[in-house]
Amino acid sequence: MNQEYKLYRISQLLSRFREQVEILNSNGEFSINIHSENILIKVLNEVYNCNHCCPR
């Protein structure tokens, strides 16, 4: 896969995720926020090399 496709795919998946969170939140379902926070902390720590920011 080339870099352009990877960036496009990441953009697609993040957009889809955001929409799902918005839909669930508008229906009063907030557990997705807690689950996504736990995952996104790990992902962002890897992306920004901030492993010291939050213990694993």
All heavy atoms as atom14 arrays in JSON, in Angstrom:
{
  "sequence": "MNQEYKLYRISQLLSRFREQVEILNSNGEFSINIHSENILIKVLNEVYNCNHCCPR",
  "atom14_mask": [
    [1, 1, 1, 1, 1, 1, 1, 1, 0, 0, 0, 0, 0, 0],
    [1, 1, 1, 1, 1, 1, 1, 1, 0, 0, 0, 0, 0, 0],
    [1, 1, 1, 1, 1, 1, 1, 1, 1, 0, 0, 0, 0, 0],
    [1, 1, 1, 1, 1, 1, 1, 1, 1, 0, 0, 0, 0, 0],
    [1, 1, 1, 1, 1, 1, 1, 1, 1, 1, 1, 1, 0, 0],
    [1, 1, 1, 1, 1, 1, 1, 1, 1, 0, 0, 0, 0, 0],
    [1, 1, 1, 1, 1, 1, 1, 1, 0, 0, 0, 0, 0, 0],
    [1, 1, 1, 1, 1, 1, 1, 1, 1, 1, 1, 1, 0, 0],
    [1, 1, 1, 1, 1, 1, 1, 1, 1, 1, 1, 0, 0, 0],
    [1, 1, 1, 1, 1, 1, 1, 1, 0, 0, 0, 0, 0, 0],
    [1, 1, 1, 1, 1, 1, 0, 0, 0, 0, 0, 0, 0, 0],
    [1, 1, 1, 1, 1, 1, 1, 1, 1, 0, 0, 0, 0, 0],
    [1, 1, 1, 1, 1, 1, 1, 1, 0, 0, 0, 0, 0, 0],
    [1, 1, 1, 1, 1, 1, 1, 1, 0, 0, 0, 0, 0, 0],
    [1, 1, 1, 1, 1, 1, 0, 0, 0, 0, 0, 0, 0, 0],
    [1, 1, 1, 1, 1, 1, 1, 1, 1, 1, 1, 0, 0, 0],
    [1, 1, 1, 1, 1, 1, 1, 1, 1, 1, 1, 0, 0, 0],
    [1, 1, 1, 1, 1, 1, 1, 1, 1, 1, 1, 0, 0, 0],
    [1, 1, 1, 1, 1, 1, 1, 1, 1, 0, 0, 0, 0, 0],
    [1, 1, 1, 1, 1, 1, 1, 1, 1, 0, 0, 0, 0, 0],
    [1, 1, 1, 1, 1, 1, 1, 0, 0, 0, 0, 0, 0, 0],
    [1, 1, 1, 1, 1, 1, 1, 1, 1, 0, 0, 0, 0, 0],
    [1, 1, 1, 1, 1, 1, 1, 1, 0, 0, 0, 0, 0, 0],
    [1, 1, 1, 1, 1, 1, 1, 1, 0, 0, 0, 0, 0, 0],
    [1, 1, 1, 1, 1, 1, 1, 1, 0, 0, 0, 0, 0, 0],
    [1, 1, 1, 1, 1, 1, 0, 0, 0, 0, 0, 0, 0, 0],
    [1, 1, 1, 1, 1, 1, 1, 1, 0, 0, 0, 0, 0, 0],
    [1, 1, 1, 1, 0, 0, 0, 0, 0, 0, 0, 0, 0, 0],
    [1, 1, 1, 1, 1, 1, 1, 1, 1, 0, 0, 0, 0, 0],
    [1, 1, 1, 1, 1, 1, 1, 1, 1, 1, 1, 0, 0, 0],
    [1, 1, 1, 1, 1, 1, 0, 0, 0, 0, 0, 0, 0, 0],
    [1, 1, 1, 1, 1, 1, 1, 1, 0, 0, 0, 0, 0, 0],
    [1, 1, 1, 1, 1, 1, 1, 1, 0, 0, 0, 0, 0, 0],
    [1, 1, 1, 1, 1, 1, 1, 1, 0, 0, 0, 0, 0, 0],
    [1, 1, 1, 1, 1, 1, 1, 1, 1, 1, 0, 0, 0, 0],
    [1, 1, 1, 1, 1, 1, 0, 0, 0, 0, 0, 0, 0, 0],
    [1, 1, 1, 1, 1, 1, 1, 1, 1, 0, 0, 0, 0, 0],
    [1, 1, 1, 1, 1, 1, 1, 1, 0, 0, 0, 0, 0, 0],
    [1, 1, 1, 1, 1, 1, 1, 1, 0, 0, 0, 0, 0, 0],
    [1, 1, 1, 1, 1, 1, 1, 1, 0, 0, 0, 0, 0, 0],
    [1, 1, 1, 1, 1, 1, 1, 1, 0, 0, 0, 0, 0, 0],
    [1, 1, 1, 1, 1, 1, 1, 1, 1, 0, 0, 0, 0, 0],
    [1, 1, 1, 1, 1, 1, 1, 0, 0, 0, 0, 0, 0, 0],
    [1, 1, 1, 1, 1, 1, 1, 1, 0, 0, 0, 0, 0, 0],
    [1, 1, 1, 1, 1, 1, 1, 1, 0, 0, 0, 0, 0, 0],
    [1, 1, 1, 1, 1, 1, 1, 1, 1, 0, 0, 0, 0, 0],
    [1, 1, 1, 1, 1, 1, 1, 0, 0, 0, 0, 0, 0, 0],
    [1, 1, 1, 1, 1, 1, 1, 1, 1, 1, 1, 1, 0, 0],
    [1, 1, 1, 1, 1, 1, 1, 1, 0, 0, 0, 0, 0, 0],
    [1, 1, 1, 1, 1, 1, 0, 0, 0, 0, 0, 0, 0, 0],
    [1, 1, 1, 1, 1, 1, 1, 1, 0, 0, 0, 0, 0, 0],
    [1, 1, 1, 1, 1, 1, 1, 1, 1, 1, 0, 0, 0, 0],
    [1, 1, 1, 1, 1, 1, 0, 0, 0, 0, 0, 0, 0, 0],
    [1, 1, 1, 1, 1, 1, 0, 0, 0, 0, 0, 0, 0, 0],
    [1, 1, 1, 1, 1, 1, 1, 0, 0, 0, 0, 0, 0, 0],
    [1, 1, 1, 1, 1, 1, 1, 1, 1, 1, 1, 0, 0, 0]
  ],
  "atom14_positions": [
    [[0.84, -1.19, 0.0], [0.0, 0.0, 0.0], [0.88, 1.25, 0.0], [1.88, 1.29, 0.71], [-0.86, 0.03, 1.25], [-2.07, -0.85, 1.2], [-3.16, -0.54, 2.58], [-2.75, -1.95, 3.59], [0.0, 0.0, 0.0], [0.0, 0.0, 0.0], [0.0, 0.0, 0.0], [0.0, 0.0, 0.0], [0.0, 0.0, 0.0], [0.0, 0.0, 0.0]],
    [[0.47, 2.22, -0.74], [1.26, 3.44, -0.73], [0.77, 4.39, 0.37], [-0.3, 4.21, 0.95], [1.26, 4.11, -2.1], [-0.12, 4.57, -2.54], [-0.97, 4.86, -1.71], [-0.34, 4.63, -3.83], [0.0, 0.0, 0.0], [0.0, 0.0, 0.0], [0.0, 0.0, 0.0], [0.0, 0.0, 0.0], [0.0, 0.0, 0.0], [0.0, 0.0, 0.0]],
    [[1.58, 5.38, 0.63], [1.3, 6.3, 1.73], [-0.01, 7.07, 1.52], [-0.77, 7.27, 2.46], [2.45, 7.27, 1.91], [2.27, 8.18, 3.1], [3.45, 9.08, 3.32], [4.4, 9.1, 2.54], [3.41, 9.84, 4.39], [0.0, 0.0, 0.0], [0.0, 0.0, 0.0], [0.0, 0.0, 0.0], [0.0, 0.0, 0.0], [0.0, 0.0, 0.0]],
    [[-0.27, 7.47, 0.3], [-1.5, 8.22, 0.01], [-2.73, 7.39, 0.37], [-3.68, 7.9, 0.98], [-1.54, 8.63, -1.45], [-2.73, 9.48, -1.8], [-2.72, 9.9, -3.27], [-1.74, 9.63, -3.98], [-3.73, 10.48, -3.69], [0.0, 0.0, 0.0], [0.0, 0.0, 0.0], [0.0, 0.0, 0.0], [0.0, 0.0, 0.0], [0.0, 0.0, 0.0]],
    [[-2.73, 6.13, -0.01], [-3.86, 5.27, 0.3], [-4.01, 5.06, 1.8], [-5.12, 5.09, 2.33], [-3.74, 3.9, -0.4], [-4.85, 2.97, 0.02], [-6.12, 3.1, -0.52], [-4.64, 2.0, 0.99], [-7.15, 2.28, -0.13], [-5.67, 1.17, 1.39], [-6.93, 1.32, 0.83], [-7.95, 0.5, 1.24], [0.0, 0.0, 0.0], [0.0, 0.0, 0.0]],
    [[-2.89, 4.87, 2.49], [-2.94, 4.67, 3.94], [-3.54, 5.89, 4.64], [-4.39, 5.74, 5.53], [-1.55, 4.39, 4.5], [-1.03, 3.04, 4.14], [0.38, 2.85, 4.69], [0.99, 1.55, 4.25], [2.37, 1.39, 4.74], [0.0, 0.0, 0.0], [0.0, 0.0, 0.0], [0.0, 0.0, 0.0], [0.0, 0.0, 0.0], [0.0, 0.0, 0.0]],
    [[-3.12, 7.07, 4.23], [-3.67, 8.3, 4.83], [-5.16, 8.45, 4.53], [-5.94, 8.85, 5.38], [-2.89, 9.52, 4.34], [-1.46, 9.63, 4.85], [-0.75, 10.78, 4.15], [-1.43, 9.79, 6.36], [0.0, 0.0, 0.0], [0.0, 0.0, 0.0], [0.0, 0.0, 0.0], [0.0, 0.0, 0.0], [0.0, 0.0, 0.0], [0.0, 0.0, 0.0]],
    [[-5.54, 8.11, 3.3], [-6.95, 8.15, 2.92], [-7.77, 7.19, 3.78], [-8.84, 7.53, 4.27], [-7.1, 7.83, 1.44], [-8.53, 7.73, 0.99], [-9.31, 8.87, 0.82], [-9.11, 6.49, 0.73], [-10.63, 8.78, 0.42], [-10.44, 6.4, 0.32], [-11.19, 7.54, 0.17], [-12.5, 7.46, -0.22], [0.0, 0.0, 0.0], [0.0, 0.0, 0.0]],
    [[-7.24, 5.99, 3.95], [-7.96, 4.96, 4.73], [-8.07, 5.37, 6.2], [-9.13, 5.19, 6.81], [-7.23, 3.62, 4.6], [-7.93, 2.48, 5.24], [-9.22, 2.15, 4.51], [-9.83, 1.0, 5.15], [-11.11, 0.87, 5.38], [-11.96, 1.79, 4.96], [-11.58, -0.18, 5.99], [0.0, 0.0, 0.0], [0.0, 0.0, 0.0], [0.0, 0.0, 0.0]],
    [[-7.02, 5.93, 6.76], [-7.07, 6.42, 8.14], [-8.13, 7.5, 8.26], [-8.92, 7.51, 9.21], [-5.69, 6.94, 8.58], [-4.73, 5.77, 8.76], [-5.8, 7.74, 9.88], [-3.28, 6.18, 8.93], [0.0, 0.0, 0.0], [0.0, 0.0, 0.0], [0.0, 0.0, 0.0], [0.0, 0.0, 0.0], [0.0, 0.0, 0.0], [0.0, 0.0, 0.0]],
    [[-8.17, 8.4, 7.3], [-9.18, 9.46, 7.29], [-10.59, 8.89, 7.24], [-11.49, 9.35, 7.97], [-8.93, 10.38, 6.1], [-9.94, 11.33, 5.99], [0.0, 0.0, 0.0], [0.0, 0.0, 0.0], [0.0, 0.0, 0.0], [0.0, 0.0, 0.0], [0.0, 0.0, 0.0], [0.0, 0.0, 0.0], [0.0, 0.0, 0.0], [0.0, 0.0, 0.0]],
    [[-10.8, 7.89, 6.4], [-12.11, 7.24, 6.3], [-12.52, 6.64, 7.64], [-13.66, 6.83, 8.09], [-12.06, 6.1, 5.28], [-12.21, 6.49, 3.86], [-12.24, 5.23, 2.99], [-11.46, 4.3, 3.19], [-13.12, 5.23, 2.02], [0.0, 0.0, 0.0], [0.0, 0.0, 0.0], [0.0, 0.0, 0.0], [0.0, 0.0, 0.0], [0.0, 0.0, 0.0]],
    [[-11.62, 5.9, 8.25], [-11.96, 5.2, 9.49], [-12.19, 6.16, 10.65], [-13.1, 5.96, 11.45], [-10.85, 4.19, 9.83], [-10.72, 3.03, 8.85], [-9.48, 2.21, 9.15], [-11.97, 2.16, 8.86], [0.0, 0.0, 0.0], [0.0, 0.0, 0.0], [0.0, 0.0, 0.0], [0.0, 0.0, 0.0], [0.0, 0.0, 0.0], [0.0, 0.0, 0.0]],
    [[-11.4, 7.23, 10.72], [-11.61, 8.22, 11.78], [-12.93, 8.95, 11.6], [-13.63, 9.24, 12.57], [-10.44, 9.2, 11.84], [-9.14, 8.65, 12.41], [-8.02, 9.68, 12.26], [-9.31, 8.23, 13.86], [0.0, 0.0, 0.0], [0.0, 0.0, 0.0], [0.0, 0.0, 0.0], [0.0, 0.0, 0.0], [0.0, 0.0, 0.0], [0.0, 0.0, 0.0]],
    [[-13.28, 9.25, 10.36], [-14.56, 9.91, 10.09], [-15.73, 9.0, 10.47], [-16.7, 9.45, 11.1], [-14.68, 10.27, 8.61], [-13.72, 11.21, 8.26], [0.0, 0.0, 0.0], [0.0, 0.0, 0.0], [0.0, 0.0, 0.0], [0.0, 0.0, 0.0], [0.0, 0.0, 0.0], [0.0, 0.0, 0.0], [0.0, 0.0, 0.0], [0.0, 0.0, 0.0]],
    [[-15.62, 7.75, 10.13], [-16.67, 6.78, 10.48], [-16.8, 6.63, 11.99], [-17.91, 6.61, 12.53], [-16.32, 5.44, 9.84], [-17.34, 4.38, 10.02], [-16.96, 3.2, 9.19], [-17.6, 1.99, 9.67], [-17.33, 0.8, 9.22], [-16.42, 0.63, 8.28], [-17.94, -0.24, 9.69], [0.0, 0.0, 0.0], [0.0, 0.0, 0.0], [0.0, 0.0, 0.0]],
    [[-15.67, 6.56, 12.66], [-15.66, 6.45, 14.12], [-16.33, 7.67, 14.76], [-17.17, 7.54, 15.65], [-14.22, 6.31, 14.61], [-14.08, 6.31, 16.09], [-14.51, 5.24, 16.85], [-13.52, 7.39, 16.73], [-14.38, 5.24, 18.22], [-13.38, 7.41, 18.1], [-13.82, 6.33, 18.85], [0.0, 0.0, 0.0], [0.0, 0.0, 0.0], [0.0, 0.0, 0.0]],
    [[-15.97, 8.85, 14.29], [-16.56, 10.09, 14.83], [-18.07, 10.09, 14.65], [-18.82, 10.45, 15.57], [-15.95, 11.3, 14.12], [-16.49, 12.63, 14.64], [-16.03, 13.73, 13.76], [-16.41, 13.39, 12.39], [-17.13, 14.18, 11.6], [-17.5, 15.35, 12.0], [-17.46, 13.8, 10.39], [0.0, 0.0, 0.0], [0.0, 0.0, 0.0], [0.0, 0.0, 0.0]],
    [[-18.53, 9.68, 13.49], [-19.97, 9.63, 13.23], [-20.67, 8.64, 14.16], [-21.75, 8.92, 14.67], [-20.23, 9.26, 11.78], [-19.89, 10.36, 10.81], [-20.08, 9.96, 9.37], [-20.86, 9.02, 9.09], [-19.46, 10.6, 8.5], [0.0, 0.0, 0.0], [0.0, 0.0, 0.0], [0.0, 0.0, 0.0], [0.0, 0.0, 0.0], [0.0, 0.0, 0.0]],
    [[-20.05, 7.49, 14.38], [-20.65, 6.49, 15.27], [-20.75, 7.02, 16.7], [-21.76, 6.82, 17.37], [-19.84, 5.2, 15.23], [-20.02, 4.45, 13.93], [-19.14, 3.21, 13.84], [-18.1, 3.12, 14.48], [-19.57, 2.26, 13.04], [0.0, 0.0, 0.0], [0.0, 0.0, 0.0], [0.0, 0.0, 0.0], [0.0, 0.0, 0.0], [0.0, 0.0, 0.0]],
    [[-19.7, 7.7, 17.14], [-19.72, 8.28, 18.49], [-20.82, 9.33, 18.59], [-21.58, 9.36, 19.56], [-18.35, 8.87, 18.87], [-18.43, 9.68, 20.15], [-17.31, 7.76, 19.0], [0.0, 0.0, 0.0], [0.0, 0.0, 0.0], [0.0, 0.0, 0.0], [0.0, 0.0, 0.0], [0.0, 0.0, 0.0], [0.0, 0.0, 0.0], [0.0, 0.0, 0.0]],
    [[-20.94, 10.18, 17.59], [-21.98, 11.22, 17.61], [-23.37, 10.6, 17.65], [-24.24, 11.07, 18.39], [-21.84, 12.12, 16.38], [-20.69, 13.08, 16.47], [-20.57, 13.96, 15.24], [-21.43, 13.89, 14.34], [-19.6, 14.73, 15.18], [0.0, 0.0, 0.0], [0.0, 0.0, 0.0], [0.0, 0.0, 0.0], [0.0, 0.0, 0.0], [0.0, 0.0, 0.0]],
    [[-23.6, 9.57, 16.86], [-24.91, 8.92, 16.82], [-25.23, 8.29, 18.17], [-26.32, 8.47, 18.71], [-24.98, 7.88, 15.69], [-24.99, 8.58, 14.33], [-26.2, 6.98, 15.84], [-24.75, 7.65, 13.15], [0.0, 0.0, 0.0], [0.0, 0.0, 0.0], [0.0, 0.0, 0.0], [0.0, 0.0, 0.0], [0.0, 0.0, 0.0], [0.0, 0.0, 0.0]],
    [[-24.27, 7.54, 18.71], [-24.51, 6.88, 20.0], [-24.73, 7.91, 21.11], [-25.62, 7.76, 21.95], [-23.33, 5.97, 20.35], [-23.24, 4.7, 19.51], [-21.91, 4.0, 19.77], [-24.39, 3.76, 19.81], [0.0, 0.0, 0.0], [0.0, 0.0, 0.0], [0.0, 0.0, 0.0], [0.0, 0.0, 0.0], [0.0, 0.0, 0.0], [0.0, 0.0, 0.0]],
    [[-23.93, 8.98, 21.12], [-24.09, 10.01, 22.15], [-25.44, 10.71, 22.04], [-26.06, 11.02, 23.06], [-22.96, 11.03, 22.06], [-21.64, 10.53, 22.63], [-20.7, 11.3, 22.76], [-21.54, 9.26, 22.97], [0.0, 0.0, 0.0], [0.0, 0.0, 0.0], [0.0, 0.0, 0.0], [0.0, 0.0, 0.0], [0.0, 0.0, 0.0], [0.0, 0.0, 0.0]],
    [[-25.89, 10.95, 20.81], [-27.19, 11.61, 20.65], [-28.33, 10.72, 21.12], [-29.41, 11.21, 21.44], [-27.41, 12.02, 19.19], [-27.57, 10.89, 18.37], [0.0, 0.0, 0.0], [0.0, 0.0, 0.0], [0.0, 0.0, 0.0], [0.0, 0.0, 0.0], [0.0, 0.0, 0.0], [0.0, 0.0, 0.0], [0.0, 0.0, 0.0], [0.0, 0.0, 0.0]],
    [[-28.09, 9.41, 21.17], [-29.09, 8.47, 21.69], [-28.91, 8.19, 23.17], [-29.56, 7.3, 23.72], [-29.03, 7.15, 20.91], [-29.56, 7.29, 19.51], [-30.48, 8.07, 19.26], [-28.99, 6.56, 18.59], [0.0, 0.0, 0.0], [0.0, 0.0, 0.0], [0.0, 0.0, 0.0], [0.0, 0.0, 0.0], [0.0, 0.0, 0.0], [0.0, 0.0, 0.0]],
    [[-28.02, 8.93, 23.81], [-27.82, 8.77, 25.25], [-26.9, 7.62, 25.64], [-26.81, 7.27, 26.8], [0.0, 0.0, 0.0], [0.0, 0.0, 0.0], [0.0, 0.0, 0.0], [0.0, 0.0, 0.0], [0.0, 0.0, 0.0], [0.0, 0.0, 0.0], [0.0, 0.0, 0.0], [0.0, 0.0, 0.0], [0.0, 0.0, 0.0], [0.0, 0.0, 0.0]],
    [[-26.21, 7.06, 24.68], [-25.28, 5.95, 24.94], [-23.86, 6.51, 24.99], [-23.31, 6.93, 23.98], [-25.38, 4.89, 23.83], [-24.4, 3.78, 23.93], [-24.49, 3.01, 25.25], [-25.59, 2.56, 25.61], [-23.44, 2.89, 25.89], [0.0, 0.0, 0.0], [0.0, 0.0, 0.0], [0.0, 0.0, 0.0], [0.0, 0.0, 0.0], [0.0, 0.0, 0.0]],
    [[-23.28, 6.55, 26.19], [-21.98, 7.2, 26.37], [-20.85, 6.23, 26.69], [-19.71, 6.66, 26.86], [-22.09, 8.26, 27.47], [-23.09, 9.32, 27.15], [-24.31, 9.35, 27.8], [-22.83, 10.28, 26.18], [-25.26, 10.33, 27.5], [-23.76, 11.26, 25.88], [-24.98, 11.29, 26.54], [0.0, 0.0, 0.0], [0.0, 0.0, 0.0], [0.0, 0.0, 0.0]],
    [[-21.11, 4.94, 26.75], [-20.05, 4.0, 27.09], [-18.96, 3.96, 26.02], [-17.81, 3.66, 26.32], [-20.62, 2.6, 27.32], [-21.2, 2.1, 26.14], [0.0, 0.0, 0.0], [0.0, 0.0, 0.0], [0.0, 0.0, 0.0], [0.0, 0.0, 0.0], [0.0, 0.0, 0.0], [0.0, 0.0, 0.0], [0.0, 0.0, 0.0], [0.0, 0.0, 0.0]],
    [[-19.31, 4.29, 24.78], [-18.31, 4.33, 23.72], [-17.22, 5.34, 24.03], [-16.06, 5.15, 23.66], [-18.96, 4.64, 22.34], [-17.93, 4.54, 21.23], [-19.58, 6.01, 22.31], [-17.84, 3.22, 20.57], [0.0, 0.0, 0.0], [0.0, 0.0, 0.0], [0.0, 0.0, 0.0], [0.0, 0.0, 0.0], [0.0, 0.0, 0.0], [0.0, 0.0, 0.0]],
    [[-17.56, 6.4, 24.75], [-16.57, 7.42, 25.09], [-15.48, 6.85, 25.98], [-14.3, 7.13, 25.79], [-17.24, 8.6, 25.78], [-18.26, 9.29, 24.91], [-18.27, 9.12, 23.7], [-19.13, 10.05, 25.52], [0.0, 0.0, 0.0], [0.0, 0.0, 0.0], [0.0, 0.0, 0.0], [0.0, 0.0, 0.0], [0.0, 0.0, 0.0], [0.0, 0.0, 0.0]],
    [[-15.86, 6.05, 26.94], [-14.9, 5.46, 27.86], [-14.02, 4.45, 27.13], [-12.79, 4.46, 27.27], [-15.62, 4.8, 29.05], [-16.33, 5.87, 29.87], [-14.63, 4.02, 29.93], [-17.33, 5.33, 30.86], [0.0, 0.0, 0.0], [0.0, 0.0, 0.0], [0.0, 0.0, 0.0], [0.0, 0.0, 0.0], [0.0, 0.0, 0.0], [0.0, 0.0, 0.0]],
    [[-14.63, 3.6, 26.32], [-13.87, 2.6, 25.58], [-12.91, 3.26, 24.59], [-11.75, 2.86, 24.46], [-14.79, 1.63, 24.86], [-15.65, 0.83, 25.77], [-15.13, -0.04, 26.7], [-16.98, 0.78, 25.93], [-16.11, -0.61, 27.38], [-17.26, -0.12, 26.92], [0.0, 0.0, 0.0], [0.0, 0.0, 0.0], [0.0, 0.0, 0.0], [0.0, 0.0, 0.0]],
    [[-13.39, 4.27, 23.89], [-12.54, 4.93, 22.9], [-11.4, 5.69, 23.57], [-10.29, 5.74, 23.05], [-13.35, 5.86, 22.01], [-13.95, 6.88, 22.75], [0.0, 0.0, 0.0], [0.0, 0.0, 0.0], [0.0, 0.0, 0.0], [0.0, 0.0, 0.0], [0.0, 0.0, 0.0], [0.0, 0.0, 0.0], [0.0, 0.0, 0.0], [0.0, 0.0, 0.0]],
    [[-11.67, 6.26, 24.73], [-10.61, 6.97, 25.46], [-9.48, 6.02, 25.81], [-8.3, 6.35, 25.63], [-11.19, 7.59, 26.73], [-10.2, 8.39, 27.53], [-10.83, 9.0, 28.75], [-11.89, 9.63, 28.63], [-10.26, 8.83, 29.84], [0.0, 0.0, 0.0], [0.0, 0.0, 0.0], [0.0, 0.0, 0.0], [0.0, 0.0, 0.0], [0.0, 0.0, 0.0]],
    [[-9.82, 4.83, 26.27], [-8.79, 3.86, 26.63], [-7.94, 3.46, 25.43], [-6.73, 3.28, 25.55], [-9.43, 2.62, 27.26], [-10.03, 2.9, 28.61], [-9.58, 3.77, 29.34], [-11.08, 2.18, 28.94], [0.0, 0.0, 0.0], [0.0, 0.0, 0.0], [0.0, 0.0, 0.0], [0.0, 0.0, 0.0], [0.0, 0.0, 0.0], [0.0, 0.0, 0.0]],
    [[-8.55, 3.34, 24.28], [-7.82, 2.95, 23.08], [-7.05, 4.13, 22.5], [-5.88, 4.01, 22.13], [-8.78, 2.35, 22.04], [-9.29, 1.0, 22.55], [-8.11, 2.21, 20.68], [-10.37, 0.38, 21.73], [0.0, 0.0, 0.0], [0.0, 0.0, 0.0], [0.0, 0.0, 0.0], [0.0, 0.0, 0.0], [0.0, 0.0, 0.0], [0.0, 0.0, 0.0]],
    [[-7.7, 5.29, 22.42], [-7.06, 6.43, 21.79], [-5.86, 6.94, 22.59], [-4.9, 7.45, 22.0], [-8.07, 7.55, 21.58], [-9.1, 7.26, 20.5], [-10.15, 8.37, 20.42], [-8.44, 7.06, 19.15], [0.0, 0.0, 0.0], [0.0, 0.0, 0.0], [0.0, 0.0, 0.0], [0.0, 0.0, 0.0], [0.0, 0.0, 0.0], [0.0, 0.0, 0.0]],
    [[-5.88, 6.8, 23.89], [-4.72, 7.19, 24.7], [-3.5, 6.39, 24.26], [-2.42, 6.95, 24.04], [-4.99, 7.0, 26.2], [-5.93, 8.1, 26.7], [-3.69, 7.01, 27.01], [-6.41, 7.89, 28.12], [0.0, 0.0, 0.0], [0.0, 0.0, 0.0], [0.0, 0.0, 0.0], [0.0, 0.0, 0.0], [0.0, 0.0, 0.0], [0.0, 0.0, 0.0]],
    [[-3.67, 5.1, 24.08], [-2.56, 4.24, 23.65], [-2.09, 4.61, 22.24], [-0.9, 4.69, 21.98], [-2.96, 2.77, 23.72], [-3.18, 2.3, 25.13], [-3.68, 0.87, 25.15], [-4.03, 0.46, 26.58], [-4.59, -0.89, 26.63], [0.0, 0.0, 0.0], [0.0, 0.0, 0.0], [0.0, 0.0, 0.0], [0.0, 0.0, 0.0], [0.0, 0.0, 0.0]],
    [[-3.05, 4.83, 21.34], [-2.7, 5.17, 19.96], [-1.96, 6.5, 19.91], [-0.9, 6.61, 19.27], [-3.97, 5.22, 19.07], [-3.66, 5.81, 17.72], [-4.58, 3.83, 18.94], [0.0, 0.0, 0.0], [0.0, 0.0, 0.0], [0.0, 0.0, 0.0], [0.0, 0.0, 0.0], [0.0, 0.0, 0.0], [0.0, 0.0, 0.0], [0.0, 0.0, 0.0]],
    [[-2.48, 7.51, 20.58], [-1.84, 8.82, 20.55], [-0.49, 8.82, 21.23], [0.44, 9.53, 20.81], [-2.76, 9.87, 21.15], [-4.03, 10.15, 20.34], [-4.96, 11.07, 21.09], [-3.69, 10.7, 18.96], [0.0, 0.0, 0.0], [0.0, 0.0, 0.0], [0.0, 0.0, 0.0], [0.0, 0.0, 0.0], [0.0, 0.0, 0.0], [0.0, 0.0, 0.0]],
    [[-0.34, 8.03, 22.28], [0.97, 7.91, 22.92], [1.99, 7.33, 21.94], [3.14, 7.77, 21.91], [0.9, 7.03, 24.17], [0.41, 7.79, 25.38], [0.5, 9.0, 25.44], [-0.11, 7.06, 26.34], [0.0, 0.0, 0.0], [0.0, 0.0, 0.0], [0.0, 0.0, 0.0], [0.0, 0.0, 0.0], [0.0, 0.0, 0.0], [0.0, 0.0, 0.0]],
    [[1.58, 6.36, 21.14], [2.48, 5.79, 20.14], [2.8, 6.81, 19.05], [3.95, 6.96, 18.65], [1.87, 4.53, 19.51], [1.94, 3.32, 20.36], [3.37, 2.86, 20.62], [4.18, 2.85, 19.67], [3.66, 2.51, 21.77], [0.0, 0.0, 0.0], [0.0, 0.0, 0.0], [0.0, 0.0, 0.0], [0.0, 0.0, 0.0], [0.0, 0.0, 0.0]],
    [[1.78, 7.48, 18.56], [1.96, 8.44, 17.48], [2.9, 9.57, 17.9], [3.8, 9.97, 17.16], [0.6, 9.03, 17.02], [0.79, 10.23, 16.11], [-0.22, 7.95, 16.33], [0.0, 0.0, 0.0], [0.0, 0.0, 0.0], [0.0, 0.0, 0.0], [0.0, 0.0, 0.0], [0.0, 0.0, 0.0], [0.0, 0.0, 0.0], [0.0, 0.0, 0.0]],
    [[2.72, 10.08, 19.11], [3.51, 11.21, 19.57], [4.66, 10.82, 20.49], [5.29, 11.67, 21.09], [2.59, 12.23, 20.27], [1.66, 12.89, 19.29], [0.31, 12.55, 19.26], [2.13, 13.83, 18.38], [-0.55, 13.15, 18.35], [1.28, 14.42, 17.47], [-0.05, 14.08, 17.46], [-0.89, 14.66, 16.56], [0.0, 0.0, 0.0], [0.0, 0.0, 0.0]],
    [[4.9, 9.52, 20.6], [6.0, 9.0, 21.41], [5.96, 9.57, 22.83], [6.95, 10.09, 23.34], [7.34, 9.3, 20.74], [8.45, 8.44, 21.3], [8.21, 7.4, 21.89], [9.67, 8.89, 21.11], [0.0, 0.0, 0.0], [0.0, 0.0, 0.0], [0.0, 0.0, 0.0], [0.0, 0.0, 0.0], [0.0, 0.0, 0.0], [0.0, 0.0, 0.0]],
    [[4.8, 9.52, 23.44], [4.58, 10.07, 24.78], [4.26, 8.97, 25.79], [3.34, 9.12, 26.58], [3.42, 11.07, 24.76], [3.78, 12.61, 23.99], [0.0, 0.0, 0.0], [0.0, 0.0, 0.0], [0.0, 0.0, 0.0], [0.0, 0.0, 0.0], [0.0, 0.0, 0.0], [0.0, 0.0, 0.0], [0.0, 0.0, 0.0], [0.0, 0.0, 0.0]],
    [[4.97, 7.91, 25.76], [4.65, 6.81, 26.65], [4.75, 7.19, 28.13], [4.15, 6.57, 28.98], [5.54, 5.62, 26.35], [5.24, 5.05, 24.99], [4.11, 5.1, 24.54], [6.25, 4.52, 24.33], [0.0, 0.0, 0.0], [0.0, 0.0, 0.0], [0.0, 0.0, 0.0], [0.0, 0.0, 0.0], [0.0, 0.0, 0.0], [0.0, 0.0, 0.0]],
    [[5.46, 8.25, 28.42], [5.56, 8.7, 29.81], [4.31, 9.44, 30.27], [4.1, 9.64, 31.44], [6.78, 9.59, 29.98], [6.69, 10.88, 29.2], [7.02, 10.94, 27.87], [6.3, 12.11, 29.57], [6.82, 12.18, 27.45], [6.38, 12.9, 28.45], [0.0, 0.0, 0.0], [0.0, 0.0, 0.0], [0.0, 0.0, 0.0], [0.0, 0.0, 0.0]],
    [[3.44, 9.84, 29.32], [2.25, 10.64, 29.64], [1.2, 9.82, 30.41], [0.47, 10.37, 31.21], [1.61, 11.19, 28.39], [2.67, 12.3, 27.46], [0.0, 0.0, 0.0], [0.0, 0.0, 0.0], [0.0, 0.0, 0.0], [0.0, 0.0, 0.0], [0.0, 0.0, 0.0], [0.0, 0.0, 0.0], [0.0, 0.0, 0.0], [0.0, 0.0, 0.0]],
    [[1.14, 8.59, 30.12], [0.09, 7.76, 30.71], [0.63, 6.34, 30.88], [1.09, 5.74, 29.92], [-1.13, 7.73, 29.8], [-2.53, 6.86, 30.46], [0.0, 0.0, 0.0], [0.0, 0.0, 0.0], [0.0, 0.0, 0.0], [0.0, 0.0, 0.0], [0.0, 0.0, 0.0], [0.0, 0.0, 0.0], [0.0, 0.0, 0.0], [0.0, 0.0, 0.0]],
    [[0.58, 5.81, 32.11], [1.1, 4.46, 32.32], [0.28, 3.42, 31.55], [-0.91, 3.58, 31.38], [0.99, 4.25, 33.83], [0.0, 5.26, 34.29], [0.01, 6.39, 33.3], [0.0, 0.0, 0.0], [0.0, 0.0, 0.0], [0.0, 0.0, 0.0], [0.0, 0.0, 0.0], [0.0, 0.0, 0.0], [0.0, 0.0, 0.0], [0.0, 0.0, 0.0]],
    [[0.95, 2.39, 31.12], [0.27, 1.31, 30.39], [-0.12, 0.2, 31.3], [0.39, -0.1, 32.27], [1.17, 0.75, 29.31], [1.36, 1.75, 28.22], [2.21, 1.13, 27.15], [2.3, 2.1, 26.09], [2.35, 1.8, 24.84], [2.33, 0.57, 24.46], [2.45, 2.71, 23.94], [0.0, 0.0, 0.0], [0.0, 0.0, 0.0], [0.0, 0.0, 0.0]]
  ]
}
